[in-house]
Amino acid sequence: MDKSSTIMWVGTVRSLPLKEQLRASRLAGCDAISITPWHYCRWLADGITTKDMLLMADDEGVKLTQLDPYSRWATHWLPDNLDPAAFSLGFFGFDEDDFFRIGEALRVDSMSCIITCPESQVSIDQLVEGFIRTCDRAAGLGWRCDLEFIPFWGLPDLETAWKIIKTADRDNSGLVFDFWHYLRGKPDPALLDTIPGDKISTVQIADADAKLRPGLSLLNDCIFHRVDAGTGGFPVVELLQQLHRIGGLNRYGPETFSGLYDTLSAEEIGNRSRVALANVFDKAGIPHRFGTAEAA
């Protein structure tokens, strides 16, 4: 029996109003969606109450499940490579109390921790200490606390993230495994094979050019140039097969940060995502919930 669940990562639908984000998620075959504190506050400012948000989610049969991201668990968090015109610094600026209050209001069951400062500003010991504290507070609410590595900031690769998870040794901790972050950083298939599948809490399926385009920064490629799974140069099928083999496909879904997707409707995003995911799962020979790989 397939006990996995599917999640729409909000970066895929970031340009849409909440109701349309939820519709796109349902059309993509996802039963859950991640939510950012930044989006939540924008919706409140637009006059949408927390109760309204939960009712909208119920209407579409999509749960608001993972609050993402939280960066101020570390001693340093300010990034030095963000263009405020392209990406609001406020996206990462929520402190611990505000972050947890939002998560409680939305009745989420999990959260994601990232590092946004340069690698030189934070030590492994500091990260372990901050992650333990955050996991313990999350555990008090019954949440899972997931750690995500990102190659252009202070927690750059799977090896470092896994070291923190193992040292922290918290039952409610796990990894966020993003295809783009893994393949643009330091892919390590041998290490991945040694990680217990239940410690890969959630998977963000992404694709992009096989190699970074000349003149394009990692950050810009990450947040504007991802493509539908199976249509770029990443070994998406092979990576899905490896994750499936180790039991790491527990909660998964698309994370397609894309300038093109920012122009599309909920129907277009939902159908494109569903078709792309059905195709790559079929090619990988892995059972899935995305229906048939028919043209949208």
PAVO-246753 format. One line per 5 residues: for each residue x, y, z of C-alpha. Coordinates in Angstrom, 3 decimals, padded with zeros to 6 digits. Last residue first. Layout:
N
X:Y:Z; ...
//
This chain:
296
-002.893:018.774:-020.730; -001.168:016.083:-022.737; -001.667:012.649:-021.189; 000.657:011.104:-018.634; -002.072:009.201:-016.838
-003.002:009.879:-013.234; -000.705:011.737:-010.826; -001.022:009.379:-007.877; 002.166:007.368:-008.295; 003.644:003.894:-008.703
007.366:003.986:-009.633; 008.670:002.580:-012.931; 011.107:005.464:-013.345; 009.671:006.270:-016.761; 006.169:006.247:-015.273
007.322:008.498:-012.419; 008.879:010.898:-014.921; 005.783:011.079:-017.120; 003.264:011.354:-014.286; 005.297:014.211:-012.822
005.340:016.147:-016.094; 001.633:015.582:-016.716; 000.655:016.680:-013.204; 002.864:019.769:-013.267; 001.580:020.887:-016.654
-002.019:020.341:-015.547; -001.695:022.273:-012.310; 000.347:025.113:-013.795; -002.001:025.582:-016.742; -005.154:025.334:-014.655
-003.819:027.727:-012.019; -002.997:030.247:-014.726; 000.488:030.933:-016.095; 002.706:034.046:-016.039; 004.746:033.196:-012.906
005.162:029.713:-014.371; 007.347:031.213:-017.092; 009.585:033.016:-014.588; 010.019:029.684:-012.898; 010.509:028.228:-009.446
009.268:024.724:-010.157; 009.025:022.849:-006.872; 006.962:019.791:-007.716; 005.900:017.129:-005.233; 007.015:014.669:-002.615
006.155:013.239:000.783; 007.519:009.780:001.565; 009.789:009.084:-001.377; 012.929:008.221:000.608; 012.499:004.465:000.911
016.075:003.697:-000.156; 015.021:002.311:-003.561; 012.475:005.073:-004.126; 015.134:007.738:-003.582; 017.417:005.997:-006.065
014.644:005.607:-008.635; 013.639:009.249:-008.285; 017.272:010.237:-008.842; 017.466:008.127:-012.014; 014.264:009.633:-013.404
015.319:013.212:-012.645; 018.780:012.980:-014.200; 018.808:016.775:-014.723; 018.995:018.196:-018.265; 015.569:019.735:-018.618
012.147:018.449:-019.708; 011.800:015.571:-017.251; 010.367:017.643:-014.426; 008.984:020.915:-015.757; 011.563:023.713:-015.801
013.607:025.711:-013.289; 014.904:029.071:-014.437; 013.633:031.793:-012.094; 014.392:030.999:-008.445; 017.302:028.575:-008.709
018.922:029.973:-011.847; 018.955:033.418:-010.266; 020.548:032.116:-007.072; 023.128:030.033:-008.923; 024.126:033.091:-010.925
023.727:033.243:-014.708; 026.624:034.618:-016.751; 027.212:031.351:-018.602; 024.235:028.989:-018.217; 024.501:026.486:-015.366
024.847:022.963:-016.691; 022.252:020.235:-017.194; 019.578:022.897:-017.661; 016.825:022.635:-015.055; 014.584:020.114:-013.296
012.802:019.992:-009.964; 011.174:017.539:-007.570; 011.117:018.768:-003.980; 011.279:015.759:-001.657; 010.074:015.487:001.937
011.005:013.799:005.163; 014.183:012.129:004.021; 014.987:010.626:007.430; 012.512:007.812:006.779; 014.649:006.688:003.877
017.642:005.974:006.081; 020.701:007.711:004.586; 023.422:005.362:003.317; 022.419:005.478:-000.368; 022.532:009.270:-000.274
026.180:009.123:000.759; 027.107:007.021:-002.274; 025.006:009.193:-004.592; 026.848:012.382:-003.544; 025.705:015.413:-005.530
027.670:018.485:-004.470; 025.674:021.603:-005.377; 023.660:022.092:-008.555; 022.388:018.491:-008.345; 021.418:018.560:-004.672
019.957:022.056:-004.609; 017.976:021.443:-007.812; 016.639:018.057:-006.690; 015.524:019.440:-003.314; 015.694:016.950:-000.428
014.204:018.407:002.734; 015.820:016.340:005.458; 014.463:015.028:008.732; 013.889:015.809:012.385; 011.084:014.648:014.696
013.156:011.937:016.380; 015.968:014.368:017.212; 019.584:013.226:016.987; 021.163:016.701:016.720; 024.426:015.075:015.624
022.758:012.925:012.954; 020.654:015.766:011.538; 023.629:018.173:011.574; 025.872:015.660:009.782; 023.098:015.037:007.244
022.932:018.742:006.446; 026.690:018.981:005.968; 026.856:015.968:003.635; 023.746:016.994:001.698; 025.234:020.324:000.701
025.511:024.075:001.136; 024.396:025.055:004.624; 025.750:028.614:004.704; 024.323:029.806:001.387; 024.722:029.250:-002.379
024.345:025.449:-002.340; 021.080:025.207:-000.366; 020.581:022.479:002.279; 017.144:021.975:003.833; 016.436:020.793:007.372
013.014:019.501:008.384; 011.248:019.860:011.741; 008.241:017.550:012.165; 005.471:019.037:014.208; 003.642:017.683:017.284
003.482:021.098:018.911; 006.063:020.317:021.596; 008.100:018.607:018.878; 008.433:021.943:017.077; 010.012:023.521:020.168
012.419:020.604:020.462; 013.309:020.699:016.768; 014.057:024.433:017.011; 016.386:024.073:020.005; 018.182:021.126:018.393
018.557:023.082:015.140; 020.073:026.081:016.891; 022.662:023.977:018.726; 023.524:021.952:015.619; 023.893:025.098:013.538
026.142:026.751:016.109; 028.336:023.647:016.285; 028.525:023.508:012.491; 029.804:027.076:012.401; 028.165:030.173:010.917
029.436:033.285:009.178; 031.767:031.714:006.590; 028.927:029.901:004.819; 027.195:033.144:003.880; 023.782:033.744:005.500
020.494:032.224:004.333; 020.374:028.944:006.242; 017.204:026.872:005.953; 014.727:025.289:008.353; 011.461:023.772:007.123
008.276:023.195:009.129; 005.763:020.429:009.718; 002.216:019.591:010.829; 000.487:022.858:009.963; -002.575:024.013:011.875
-002.662:027.415:010.129; -002.838:029.345:013.414; -000.173:027.112:014.958; 002.162:027.721:012.025; 001.646:031.470:012.197
002.386:031.513:015.940; 005.513:029.398:015.344; 006.938:031.847:012.822; 006.075:034.900:014.914; 007.794:033.439:017.982
010.899:032.364:016.087; 011.512:035.533:014.097; 010.257:036.178:010.588; 012.824:037.830:008.303; 013.228:035.336:005.459
010.560:036.615:003.048; 011.215:040.079:004.436; 014.363:040.188:002.325; 012.050:040.453:-000.666; 013.268:038.754:-003.830
013.750:040.351:-007.232; 013.907:044.043:-006.335; 015.595:043.169:-003.051; 018.501:041.620:-004.996; 019.809:038.946:-002.671
023.469:037.973:-002.363; 024.504:039.027:001.156; 021.981:036.982:003.130; 021.058:037.949:006.721; 020.643:034.839:008.893
023.297:034.704:011.582; 022.977:032.893:014.921; 020.778:030.289:013.227; 017.101:029.711:014.033; 016.404:032.870:012.047
015.981:031.020:008.736; 012.489:029.498:008.771; 011.104:028.604:005.339; 008.540:027.119:004.922; 005.456:026.214:006.950
004.406:022.741:005.810; 000.827:021.408:005.726; -001.914:023.642:004.435; -004.094:020.708:003.417; -005.710:020.382:-000.015
-009.263:019.048:-000.436; -010.193:022.093:-002.516; -012.959:023.243:-000.162; -010.835:022.343:002.864; -008.053:024.643:001.668
-010.481:027.495:001.144; -011.885:026.882:004.638; -008.411:027.024:006.170; -007.621:030.281:004.400; -010.944:031.828:005.397
-010.306:030.907:009.046; -006.921:032.635:008.844; -008.714:035.725:007.596; -008.405:037.103:004.063; -008.504:040.908:004.149
-005.703:041.572:001.665; -003.329:042.294:004.559; -004.087:038.822:005.925; -003.210:037.408:002.511; 000.103:039.253:002.508
000.861:037.993:006.014; 000.288:034.379:004.951; 002.389:034.808:001.810; 005.356:035.987:003.929; 004.886:033.215:006.485
005.308:030.760:003.609; 002.921:027.913:002.858; 003.462:024.367:001.656; 000.624:022.600:-000.133; -001.133:019.289:000.434
-003.151:016.646:-001.423; -001.304:017.084:-004.714; -002.615:015.690:-007.995; -001.575:018.669:-010.119; -005.204:019.759:-010.425
-005.474:019.835:-006.636; -002.356:021.949:-006.298; -003.471:024.332:-009.039; -006.771:024.840:-007.210; -004.979:025.525:-003.933
-002.717:028.107:-005.533; -005.794:029.592:-007.221; -007.543:030.152:-003.885; -004.330:031.546:-002.421; -003.784:034.141:-005.148
-001.225:033.099:-007.784; 002.363:034.280:-008.335; 003.933:031.729:-005.973; 002.433:028.668:-007.675; 005.594:026.585:-008.132
007.304:028.312:-005.216; 004.454:027.006:-003.055; 005.692:023.450:-003.088; 002.713:021.287:-004.007; 002.727:018.216:-001.813
001.984:014.559:-002.455; 001.672:011.886:000.188; 003.269:008.469:000.577; 001.489:005.506:002.156; 001.425:003.393:-001.004
000.000:000.000:000.000
//
